[in-house]
């Protein structure tokens, strides 16, 4: 036994490169992912960081400017307007969207609801529908002159509303598109969490005389708190990256007075409209920092709320 242990202990260790060579076939099978990640993932990230220190129009020579573009970002009122617009849209869309999704999931999980499979598919269809097509439809609904909503208002004797000429209403229209598209998606996620809750808790609550509303607020919401945290974080990240809705609805300028100008739309405008790729990279890294900080704040707030 001792001889065997000594022989095993004295076995030479294989080098890393030798192990890779022996398992080259396995590495070859997984290599496409890493090659694509390096080309379309890691390289753009590193190149954007390099561009943030350069002034470049996309064609001519790059000019090193150091931290000047970061300094300009701090005093750029359009950037801070875009940040404010993005946060306002996030706020007025997230609360009704997540609460509505939780209510829908609670009803779909109830025993008295029939055809649950049909409703699940119907609510999820909104998420897989083309964003451009949805935006065009919403533009026809909220149009100032020929919008469907204004037509309905005039038929009942009310004055038409200039939806796309008001700073707040523009944000409300964009938020309504976000709510329409993502409520069903979050409802399906909540439904998966609700199905993990034991039915015994609801049955015991019914025996104690708890109503459906009381079951929702005192059983459902506390037990799906981790999933609520996940959806809040994902909604925050998605809202900070709003682009297609305001761009198709209002154009590159963000509408009247830049009321619909989001951070991502401003980054796109700087890079692909004004050909300021270096400054667009600075905006992208600022967006990364904002998302990281805001996600951390959301996580802390939701965690403390759950502890209470």
N, C-alpha and C positions, 0 to 999 in steps of 0.2 A: 504493500500500500504506500509506503514512504517513497519507494523507488518510482511508483507511478506519479505521485504528487510532484517529485523532483523533476521528472521528465516533462510533465505538463507545465510546471513553472518555468522551465528553461526553454520552452517553445518560443522561437523568434517571432516577434510581432511584425505583421505585414504593414508596409507603408500605405499611406492614404492613396497615393497614385496607383499602387499595385492593386488595391482593392477596387478602385474605380475601373482599372483596366479589365479586371476579372468580371466585373459586373457591367461592362460597357453596353451590353444589349439592353439592360434595364434602364440605364441612364439615357440611352438613345430614344426609348419610348416616351420618357417624360420630358425630353429636351424641347419639343415644340412649345410647351407652355412657357418655359423660361426664356426661350429665344424671343417669343412674341412679347413677353413682359418686359424684357430688356429694351426692345425696339419701341414699343408703344406705351410702356409704362414708366420705367426708370429713366430712360434717356430724356423724354419730354420734361420730366420733373427737374432733372439736373440742368437741362438746357434752359428752362425757364428761370431757374435760379441764376444762371450765368447771364441771361438776358436782362435780368433786373438791374444789373450794374452797367448795362450798355444802353446807348441811344441808337436805335436801329429802325429803319423804315421798311425792312424786309427785303430790300434789293441792294442798296449801297453798302459801304463799309460800316462796320460797327465802330462806335465811338465810346470809349470808356468814360463814364461820368461818376463812378463811385456811388456814394449815397445820396446824390442830389435828387434823384427821382423819389427816393423814400422821404426825403425832406419835403419835397413838393406835395407828396400825397397827404401829409399832415395838414397842409393849408389848402388843399383842393376842395372847394365847397361843393362841387358836383359829386365827388366821391362820397362825402358825408351825407349829401342829399340822397344818394343811392342807398347808403347804409340805413338811413332813416326810413325810406320807402320800403325797403326789404323787411325791416323789423315790424313796421305797421302791418304790412300784408301778412307776415307770419302770425302776428297776434290775432288779427281779426279772422283768420282762417283756421288756426290750429284748435282753438277752444271749441267752436261748434263742430268741427270735423271729428275730433277725437271723441267728444261726448256723444255725437250722433252715431259714430261707429260702434261705441260701446252699447248704446241702446239697441241698435240693430242686431248686434251679436247676441245680446241678452234675449231678444225676442226670437231669434232663429234657434236659440238653444232651448226655448220653452217647449214643453210637451204638446201644447195645444196648436202649434203651428204645423201645417201640412205642407207638402211639396218643398221641403227644405233644400233639396238639391237644386231645384229650379231657382230659388231665391239666391242661393250662394253664387251660382253662375251669373245671374242677372246683376248682382251687386259688383262682381269682379269684372264684368265686361267694361265698365267705365275706365278701369285701369289700363286695359290693353288697347283701348281705342286710340287712334292717332291724335296726338296733341294738337297738331296743326288743324286737323279737321274739326276738333272740338272748339278750338279758338275761333275759327271762322264762323261756326254756328253761334257761339256766344256773341260774336261781333254783330251778327245779323239780329240777335235778340235785343242787344243793348245799343243798337245804332241810334244816333241822335235824330236822324230824319226819317229813316225807313225801318227802324227797329220794330220787332214784333211787340215788345213790351210797351213802347210808346203808342203803338197802334191800339193796344188794348186799353191803355189809359185814356186815349181820346174817345174811344167808343163809349166810355162810361162818363164822359164829360169832364175829365181831368186834363190838366195841362201836361204836355210832354216834358220829360226830364232829359236834360243834356248830360247823359251818363258819362260821355267821354270828354267833357269839357270841365268837369269838376275834379279837383285834386283828390278829394276823399272818395268820390264815386268811382273814379278810375281804379283806385286801390280795392274798392269793394267788388268791382267786376272781376278783377284778377283773382281776388280771394275766393270768389264764388266758383271760378273755374278750378281752383285748387281743391276746394271742398267737394265739388262734384266728382273730380277724378279720383281722389284718394280716400274718400269715406268708405267705399266698399272694400278697398284693399285692407284698410285697418280693421274693418269689421270682421273679415275672414281671419285675421291674426288674433283678434280678441276671441273669436268663436273657438279657435283651437285651444286657447287658454281656459275658456269656460268649460269645455268638455272634460278638462282634467279635474274640475271641482266635483267632489263627491255629491251625489244627489241626496244623500242622507242629511246634509246641512240644510238644503231647501225644504225637505220633508219635515225636519224638526222645526224649522221656522214656521211652516204652515200650521203645524200642530199648536205652536205657541201663539198663533193668531197673527203672524206677520203678513202684511200685505205684499203685493208684488213690488211696489215701490220701495218698501222697507227692505225686502230681500236684495234689491238691486244696490241700495246704498250701503247696507251693513254686511252683506256677504260677498256680492260680486266684485264691487270695486276694491275692497281691501285685499282679496285673494288674487286679483289679477294685477296688483301693483307692479310687479317686475315687468309685465308685458306693457303696461302703461308707460313705464320708464323707457322701454325699448322704442315704442311708437313715438314718444315725445322726442327722443334723440334723433330718430330717423326723419321725423317731420321737420325738425330744426335744420338738419343737414340739407334736406330737399328744398326747404323754403329759402335757405340762403343761396341756393343755386338756381333760382327761378330765371328762366331765359325765354323759352319758346312762347309762353303765354303773352308776356308784355311785348315781345318783339313782333309777333304776328298781329297782335291787336293794335299796337300803337306805333310800330316802327322803331327805328334805331334810336330815336331821340327820347323815347319814353312818354310821348304824348304832350299835352299842354303843360308847359312849365316843368317838364321832366317829372311829372307826378307818378308815372309808372316806371321810372328808370330804376332798375334793380342793380345790384352789384355785378352780377354776371353779365347783364346787358351792357353796363358801363364798360366792363372789361372787353367785351366783344367790340364795342364801338371804338375804344381806344386802339385795339389791335388791327381789326379788319376794315374799319371805316376810315379812321384817321391815320392808319399805318404807323402807330407808335407802339411797336411790339415790346420795346423795353419797358415802357410805363405800364402796358397791359400785364406784363409779367409781375410787376410790383403790385398791381391791384389783385392779381391772382394769389400772391402770397399773403397779402393782407386779408383776403377772403379766407384763406386757410387758417390764419390765426384767429379770426373772428369765429369761425365754425368751431374750432377747438375750445376756445374760451367759453363760448355760449353753450356748447354741449356739456362742458364741465359744470357750469352754473345750473343748467337744467337738471343734471344728474344729482347734484347736491340738494337742490330744492325738492325734487320729487322724493329723494331718499329721506329727507327730514320729515316731509309730509307723511310718508308711510310709517315712520317711527312713531309719530304722534298718534 
